[in-house]
Amino acid sequence: MTFGHIMTITMVMTTVNVATLKAKLSAYLKATGAGKEFVVVAHSHPVARLMPPGVQGTLAVQPPRTPVARLRDIRGVRVPAVPDAVRLIRADRDARHS
């Protein structure tokens, strides 16, 4: 709409849930290629935005708060060693034949 020198554009964001997007991905990609934009929601919460290529979004990329190299310092849960299958089978066989 144009009022004098002020131009107002109203843009309605269409939402799509993850399951529907997965089931009809080709159709949504075709619509996106034609200029339509979608907000992907999971459990009623926005998780992503699907927009045409070349469209500048309003999201800004923020620099990391800590250096990426510090990811190596994160201590996680250690997975127990995988038992040797051959040793377990032999032990079981020896126990049954003794």
KAVEN-V399794 format. One line per field, one symbol per residue. phi: phi as a letter, one per 30 degrees, with the letter a starting at -180 (. if undefined). Layout:
phi->???
This chain:
phi->.bbiccccccccddcbdedddddbeeddddddddjdbbcdcbhicdbabcbddidddcdcdcdddbddddddddccddddddddddddddddddddcd
